[in-house]
Amino acid sequence: MTGAPVLIDGKYQVHGLCSNAGGMGTLYYVTCVGTEAPTMVLKVCKLADPEMLARFRREVRVMQEFAGNSYVVPILDANLDHEPPYFVMPHYEHGDLARHIAEIHSDMLQLEQIFNRIIDCVAQLHDKRVLHRDIKPQNFLIGKDGIVVSDFGLCTEQESMTAFTRSSQWAGTLGYMPPEFTLGGFRDVDATADIFMLGKTFYAITSCRDPMYLVADGVPPQLFPIFERCCAINKLSRYQSLASLKQSLTAAFDVLLGRAVGPGKVYGLLRSISDRLRASQQYAPEEVARFVEELGLLGADDQHKVCMELPAEAFHVLSQHLVKEHLSPFIAVYRGMAEKATYSWSFAETIADHMKVIFNASDASATDKAEALRVAIIAAIRQNRFAAMDTCKSMITSVEEEELGQRVHDVLIENDSPFIQYIDPSECKAGAVRAAVVALKTAAEARVAKDDGFITL
C-alpha cells in the first residue's frame, strides 16, 4: 500500500488498496472515521486530465440516477469537488464474476440464472437510454441480493454524445469490445455494442477462455451459435434487442436442462402461426422468432421433416422486416434439408419456389438472398429437376444490385452446373453475375476441348 493516503476528505480511513487496474480510477478499502461501520470501497479519479475528470463526474451522475435500483451498484457518498473527486460504494465480499468462473462454468442451471441476471442488469441501463460500453465479467459484482452491474467509466447516454464520449481513447477492454470501437471510437455506437460484449462475457464464463476468439470446443452446441450471433462483426447481424437474446438463451437452456422441447413444440408454434395467418392475415413476430429458435434446436431429421411441411405463406412471413433477423438461421436449417435430399424429385421445385420468395423480398439482406439462391441451386442439382433449374435461372438473371451481384457471382462459381453454363450472358443484368456465367462457360468449353484432344490458345 505504498503511497496510499491514510485519510480521504477527512471522512474516510483507508485500510488498503482494493484495485488500481482501472484506466481511470483507483479503489481503496475504507471505513468512516470514528465509527464501527462496515468496510466500503472508495474510488478516486487518478487522472487530472480534464476529459478524464469529466468522465469520472459523469460516471457518478449516471450511477446516482439509479439510486435504489437493485441491479446497479449503489453510490453511498460522493464528493466531486474534492481533489481528486471520489465516490463510495459498498464492499462486495464475494468479488466479481471473473473470480468464480471456474466453479460456475459447467453448472447449466446456475449459468442460466447468471446470464439472465446480467441481461436484466444491462436492461435497466438501456431502459434509461444508457449504454455501458465496457461489459465483462469483472464489472458484475456478487452481492447478497444478487449480481449488480458496476464500473460506468465508459458509459454514455444515447441522447448526449459529447466529444469525449465519441473519442477512441479508453475505448473498452481488449477481447470484449466490438469492432466499431476500434474503427471509429464511440461514433454511431448503439445497444448492439453492449450485446456484442454480452456475447463475449457469456463465452468467457462458459468456456473459461480468453474471449478474443470464439472457439466452439468445450462450449455446449446449443449456446455457441448464440454467442457467435451476439459477436457478429456486422452489428445488423447481432441480436437487435436484449429480449430476443434472452429468448434464444431460454430455448437453449430448455434443451440443456431437459425442459419441455421437441418437435411437438415446433409443430404447435407452426400451427399457431398458420391459424393466425388464415384468420387475420397477420402474424406475431415474437411467435415466428420462437418458431425459428425452437426449430434450430431440433435434431437434423426432425428439422428436415418440419421444413418439408412448411406452408408457402411461412416464407413470406420470414422475409418481413419485423422478423428478418431470424431469416439467416432459418435458411441455414433449410439448407441442411436441401443438402440431405431425402425428398421427392418434385419437391426440389417447391424448395426453389420457396427460396425465390426470400430472394425477391425487399426486406431480405443481400447475404440472405444469395444464400436462398444457393439452397435453390443445391436442390435443383441434387434432384436434377429442370423446373427448379428454371426458377434458379430467373433469380440469377434478375439481379441488378452490385452487392447482391457479387454474392451471386460467388454462389455460381462454387456451384458450377451445366444449367448455369447454358445461361445466355446477355440475359444477366449484373456485371458480376455475367462474369461468373462467362467464366463457367469458358471453363466448360476448355474441358470439352481437352477431352477431344485439342489444346486451345
C-alpha positions in Angstrom: 0.0 0.0 0.0 3.0 2.3 -0.6 1.9 5.8 -1.4 -1.7 5.3 -0.5 -3.4 8.0 1.6 -4.3 7.4 5.2 -7.4 9.7 5.2 -9.5 10.9 2.3 -11.6 14.1 2.7 -11.1 13.8 6.4 -14.0 11.4 6.5 -12.7 8.0 5.3 -9.9 5.9 6.9 -8.0 4.0 4.2 -7.3 0.3 5.1 -5.7 -0.9 1.9 -5.7 -0.9 -1.9 -8.6 -2.7 -3.5 -7.6 -2.2 -7.2 -5.5 0.0 -9.4 -6.3 -1.9 -12.6 -8.9 0.5 -14.0 -7.8 3.1 -16.6 -9.4 6.0 -14.8 -9.8 5.2 -11.0 -8.1 3.7 -8.0 -10.1 1.8 -5.4 -9.4 1.7 -1.7 -10.9 -0.2 1.2 -12.2 2.4 3.6 -14.3 2.9 6.7 -15.9 6.0 8.1 -13.6 7.8 10.6 -14.6 7.2 14.2 -17.3 4.6 13.5 -17.8 0.9 13.5 -19.3 1.0 10.1 -18.6 -1.9 7.7 -15.8 -1.7 5.2 -16.7 0.1 2.0 -14.9 0.8 -1.3 -13.9 4.3 -2.3 -13.0 5.2 -5.9 -10.9 8.2 -6.7 -10.2 9.6 -10.1 -6.4 9.1 -10.5 -6.0 11.2 -13.6 -6.0 15.0 -13.6 -6.7 15.3 -17.3 -9.9 17.5 -17.8 -11.5 14.9 -20.1 -10.9 12.1 -17.5 -12.3 14.3 -14.7 -15.4 14.9 -16.8 -15.8 11.2 -17.4 -15.5 10.5 -13.7 -18.1 13.1 -12.8 -20.4 11.7 -15.4 -20.0 8.2 -14.1 -21.1 9.3 -10.7 -24.0 11.3 -12.0 -25.3 8.3 -14.1 -24.9 5.9 -11.2 -26.9 8.3 -8.9 -29.7 8.2 -11.4 -30.1 4.5 -10.5 -30.4 5.1 -6.7 -32.5 2.3 -5.2 -32.1 0.1 -8.2 -31.1 -3.4 -7.1 -29.5 -4.2 -10.4 -26.9 -1.3 -10.3 -24.1 -0.8 -7.8 -25.3 2.0 -5.4 -23.3 5.1 -4.5 -23.2 5.7 -0.7 -21.4 9.0 -0.8 -19.6 11.3 -3.3 -17.6 14.5 -3.4 -17.0 15.7 -6.9 -15.5 19.0 -5.7 -12.8 17.2 -3.8 -9.3 16.9 -5.3 -9.3 14.3 -6.6 -13.1 13.6 -6.8 -14.3 10.4 -5.4 -17.4 8.3 -4.6 -18.1 5.5 -2.2 -19.9 2.2 -2.8 -20.5 -1.0 -0.8 -17.8 -3.6 -0.5 -18.8 -6.9 -2.2 -17.0 -9.6 -0.3 -17.6 -12.2 -3.0 -16.0 -10.0 -5.6 -16.8 -10.1 -9.3 -17.9 -12.9 -11.6 -14.4 -13.3 -13.0 -13.3 -14.8 -9.7 -15.9 -17.5 -9.8 -15.8 -18.7 -13.5 -14.0 -22.0 -12.7 -16.8 -23.0 -10.2 -19.8 -22.0 -12.2 -19.0 -22.6 -15.9 -20.3 -26.1 -16.0 -23.4 -25.7 -13.9 -26.0 -25.1 -16.6 -28.8 -24.1 -14.2 -26.6 -21.6 -12.5 -25.3 -20.3 -15.8 -28.9 -19.6 -17.0 -29.7 -17.7 -13.8 -26.5 -15.7 -14.0 -26.9 -14.9 -17.7 -30.5 -13.8 -17.2 -29.5 -11.6 -14.2 -26.7 -10.0 -16.3 -29.1 -9.3 -19.1 -31.6 -7.8 -16.6 -28.8 -5.6 -15.2 -28.0 -4.2 -18.7 -31.7 -3.9 -19.5 -32.0 -1.5 -16.5 -29.4 0.7 -18.2 -30.9 0.5 -21.7 -34.4 1.4 -20.3 -32.9 4.8 -19.4 -31.0 5.1 -22.7 -27.7 4.4 -21.0 -25.1 2.2 -22.8 -22.5 0.6 -20.6 -19.7 0.1 -23.3 -17.4 -1.9 -21.0 -19.3 -5.1 -20.3 -17.1 -8.0 -19.0 -17.2 -10.5 -16.1 -15.1 -8.2 -13.9 -17.8 -5.5 -14.0 -20.5 -7.6 -12.4 -20.3 -7.8 -8.6 -21.8 -10.5 -6.5 -23.9 -9.2 -3.6 -26.2 -10.9 -1.0 -29.2 -9.8 -3.1 -27.8 -10.9 -6.4 -25.5 -9.6 -9.1 -25.1 -5.9 -9.8 -23.5 -4.1 -12.7 -20.7 -1.7 -11.9 -18.0 0.5 -13.5 -19.7 3.1 -15.5 -16.5 4.9 -16.6 -17.2 4.4 -20.3 -21.0 4.6 -20.2 -22.9 7.2 -22.2 -26.4 8.4 -22.6 -27.6 8.0 -26.1 -29.0 11.5 -26.3 -25.8 13.2 -25.1 -22.9 12.0 -27.3 -20.4 14.6 -26.2 -17.0 15.0 -27.7 -15.2 12.8 -25.2 -17.8 10.0 -25.5 -17.1 9.9 -29.2 -13.3 9.7 -28.9 -11.5 6.4 -29.3 -9.5 6.8 -26.1 -10.4 4.4 -23.4 -12.5 2.5 -25.9 -13.1 -0.6 -23.9 -11.4 -3.9 -22.9 -9.4 -5.8 -25.5 -11.1 -9.1 -26.3 -14.6 -7.8 -25.3 -15.0 -4.6 -27.3 -16.8 -4.7 -30.6 -15.1 -3.8 -33.9 -16.9 -0.5 -34.2 -15.0 0.8 -31.2 -11.6 0.4 -33.0 -12.9 1.6 -36.3 -14.5 4.8 -35.2 -14.2 5.2 -31.4 -17.7 5.6 -29.9 -19.2 7.1 -33.0 -22.6 5.6 -34.0 -22.5 3.1 -31.1 -25.8 1.7 -30.2 -27.3 -1.1 -27.9 -25.9 -3.8 -30.2 -22.4 -2.9 -28.9 -23.4 -3.9 -25.4 -25.0 -7.1 -26.9 -21.6 -7.9 -28.5 -19.9 -7.6 -25.2 -22.5 -9.7 -23.5 -21.8 -12.5 -26.0 -18.1 -12.2 -25.2 -18.8 -12.2 -21.5 -21.1 -15.3 -21.7 -18.5 -17.1 -23.8 -15.7 -16.3 -21.3 -17.8 -17.6 -18.4 -18.9 -20.7 -20.2 -15.5 -21.6 -21.8 -13.1 -20.4 -19.2 -11.1 -19.0 -22.1 -10.0 -15.6 -23.3 -12.8 -14.2 -25.4 -10.6 -12.7 -28.1 -11.5 -15.5 -30.5 -14.6 -17.7 -30.1 -13.9 -21.4 -30.3 -16.6 -24.0 -30.1 -14.6 -26.7 -28.3 -15.9 -27.2 -24.8 -19.0 -24.9 -25.3 -22.4 -26.6 -25.4 -23.5 -26.6 -29.0 -26.9 -25.0 -28.1 -25.1 -22.0 -26.7 -22.2 -21.4 -29.1 -24.4 -20.2 -32.0 -25.9 -17.6 -29.6 -22.5 -16.3 -28.6 -21.5 -16.2 -32.3 -24.5 -14.2 -33.2 -24.0 -11.7 -30.4 -20.5 -11.2 -31.6 -21.2 -10.8 -35.3 -18.8 -8.3 -36.9 -21.7 -6.6 -38.7 -23.9 -5.2 -35.9 -27.0 -5.7 -38.0 -26.4 -9.4 -37.8 -26.4 -9.4 -34.0 -29.4 -9.7 -31.8 -31.2 -6.4 -32.0 -32.6 -6.4 -28.5 -31.9 -7.9 -25.1 -35.3 -9.5 -25.2 -34.5 -11.6 -28.4 -31.1 -12.6 -26.9 -32.9 -13.7 -23.7 -35.4 -15.7 -25.7 -32.7 -17.6 -27.5 -30.9 -18.4 -24.3 -34.1 -19.7 -22.8 -34.7 -22.0 -25.7 -31.1 -23.3 -25.5 -31.3 -23.9 -21.8 -34.6 -25.7 -22.3 -32.6 -28.3 -24.1 -29.6 -28.3 -21.8 -31.8 -28.7 -18.7 -34.2 -31.2 -20.2 -37.3 -28.9 -20.1 -40.2 -29.4 -22.5 -38.9 -29.1 -26.0 -39.0 -31.1 -29.2 -40.9 -31.4 -32.5 -44.3 -31.1 -30.7 -43.5 -27.6 -29.6 -42.3 -26.6 -33.0 -45.3 -28.0 -34.7 -47.5 -26.2 -32.2 -45.9 -22.9 -33.0 -46.2 -23.6 -36.7 -49.9 -24.4 -36.3 -50.5 -21.2 -34.3 -48.7 -19.1 -36.9 -50.7 -20.7 -39.8 -54.0 -20.3 -38.0 -53.3 -16.7 -37.2 -52.4 -16.0 -40.9 -55.6 -17.8 -42.2 -57.8 -16.0 -39.7 -56.5 -12.4 -40.0 -53.6 -12.3 -42.5 -51.5 -11.2 -39.5 -48.6 -12.7 -37.6 -46.9 -12.2 -34.3 -43.2 -11.5 -34.7 -42.3 -13.0 -31.3 -44.1 -16.2 -32.3 -42.2 -16.5 -35.5 -39.0 -15.9 -33.6 -39.7 -18.6 -31.2 -40.5 -21.0 -34.0 -37.1 -20.4 -35.7 -35.3 -20.7 -32.3 -37.0 -24.0 -31.5 -36.5 -25.3 -35.0 -32.8 -24.7 -34.7 -32.7 -26.8 -31.5 -34.2 -30.0 -33.1 -32.1 -32.9 -34.4 -31.4 -32.8 -38.1 -34.1 -35.4 -39.0 -36.8 -33.5 -37.2 -35.7 -30.2 -38.7 -36.0 -31.7 -42.2 -39.5 -33.1 -41.5 -40.7 -29.7 -40.3 -39.1 -27.9 -43.3 -40.8 -30.1 -45.7 -44.2 -29.3 -44.1 -43.9 -25.5 -44.1 -46.7 -23.7 -45.9 -45.8 -21.2 -48.6 -47.0 -18.3 -46.5 -44.4 -19.1 -43.9 -41.7 -17.9 -46.3 -43.4 -14.6 -47.0 -43.6 -14.0 -43.2 -39.9 -14.9 -42.6 -38.9 -12.3 -45.2 -40.8 -9.5 -43.4 -38.9 -6.6 -41.8 -40.1 -7.4 -38.3 -38.6 -10.9 -38.2 -35.8 -10.6 -40.8 -33.1 -11.0 -38.1 -34.3 -14.7 -37.8 -34.0 -15.3 -41.5 -30.3 -16.3 -41.6 -30.6 -19.1 -39.0 -33.8 -20.4 -40.7 -32.1 -20.6 -44.2 -29.2 -22.5 -42.5 -31.6 -25.1 -41.3 -33.5 -25.2 -44.6 -30.2 -25.6 -46.5 -29.4 -28.7 -44.3 -32.7 -30.2 -45.5 -31.9 -29.4 -49.2 -28.5 -31.0 -48.9 -29.9 -34.1 -47.3 -32.0 -34.7 -50.5 -34.3 -37.3 -48.9 -37.3 -35.6 -50.5 -39.0 -36.4 -53.8 -37.7 -35.0 -57.1 -40.7 -32.7 -57.5 -40.1 -31.2 -54.0 -37.0 -29.6 -55.4 -39.3 -27.3 -57.4 -41.1 -26.4 -54.1 -37.7 -25.6 -52.5 -36.8 -23.4 -55.4 -40.1 -21.6 -55.3 -39.8 -21.0 -51.5 -36.3 -19.7 -51.9 -37.4 -17.4 -54.7 -39.9 -15.8 -52.2 -37.0 -14.9 -50.0 -34.7 -13.9 -52.9 -37.3 -11.4 -54.1 -38.2 -10.0 -50.7 -37.4 -6.3 -50.4 -36.5 -6.7 -46.7 -34.1 -9.6 -47.1 -30.4 -8.7 -47.0 -28.1 -9.4 -49.9 -26.4 -12.2 -47.8 -29.7 -13.9 -47.2 -30.8 -13.6 -50.8 -27.6 -15.1 -52.0 -27.9 -18.0 -49.5 -31.5 -18.6 -50.6 -30.3 -18.9 -54.2 -27.6 -21.3 -53.0 -30.2 -23.5 -51.4 -32.4 -23.5 -54.5 -29.4 -24.4 -56.7 -28.4 -27.3 -54.3 -31.9 -28.7 -54.5 -32.2 -28.3 -58.3 -28.8 -30.0 -58.9 -29.3 -32.8 -56.4 -32.6 -33.9 -57.9 -31.8 -32.8 -61.5 -35.1 -31.1 -61.7 -35.4 -28.8 -64.8 -38.3 -26.8 -63.5 -36.3 -25.9 -60.3 -33.3 -25.0 -62.5 -35.5 -22.6 -64.5 -36.6 -21.0 -61.2 -32.9 -20.6 -60.3 -32.2 -19.1 -63.7 -34.9 -16.5 -63.3 -33.4 -15.5 -59.9 -29.8 -15.3 -61.4 -30.7 -13.2 -64.4 -32.9 -10.8 -62.4 -30.1 -9.5 -60.2 -29.2 -5.8 -60.6 -27.7 -4.6 -57.4 -23.9 -4.6 -57.2 -23.6 -6.2 -53.8 -26.0 -8.9 -54.5 -24.4 -9.4 -57.9 -21.0 -10.1 -56.3 -22.5 -12.5 -53.8 -24.4 -14.4 -56.5 -21.2 -14.5 -58.5 -19.5 -16.4 -55.7 -22.5 -18.7 -55.3 -22.4 -19.6 -59.0 -18.6 -20.2 -59.1 -19.0 -22.5 -56.1 -21.9 -24.5 -57.6 -20.8 -25.0 -61.2 -23.5 -26.8 -63.2 -24.4 -27.2 -66.9 -27.7 -25.3 -66.4 -25.7 -22.3 -65.2 -23.2 -22.6 -68.1 -26.1 -22.6 -70.6 -27.4 -19.2 -69.4 -27.0 -16.5 -72.1 -24.7 -13.9 -70.5 -26.6 -11.2 -72.3 -29.6 -12.0 -70.1 -27.7 -11.2 -66.9 -28.2 -7.6 -65.7 -25.4 -7.5 -63.1 -21.8 -7.4 -64.4 -20.5 -9.7 -61.7 -23.2 -12.3 -62.5 -22.5 -12.1 -66.2 -18.8 -12.5 -65.5 -19.5 -15.7 -63.5 -21.6 -17.2 -66.3 -18.9 -16.4 -68.8 -16.2 -17.9 -66.6 -18.1 -21.1 -66.1 -19.0 -21.4 -69.8 -15.3 -20.8 -70.8 -14.1 -23.4 -68.3 -16.6 -25.9 -69.6 -15.6 -25.3 -73.2 -12.0 -25.8 -72.3 -12.7 -29.1 -70.6 -14.6 -30.3 -73.7 -11.7 -29.2 -75.9 -9.2 -31.0 -73.7 -11.3 -34.2 -73.7 -11.4 -34.0 -77.5 -7.6 -33.9 -77.6 -7.3 -30.3 -78.6 -5.5 -27.5 -76.8 -7.0 -24.1 -77.2 -4.8 -21.0 -77.0 
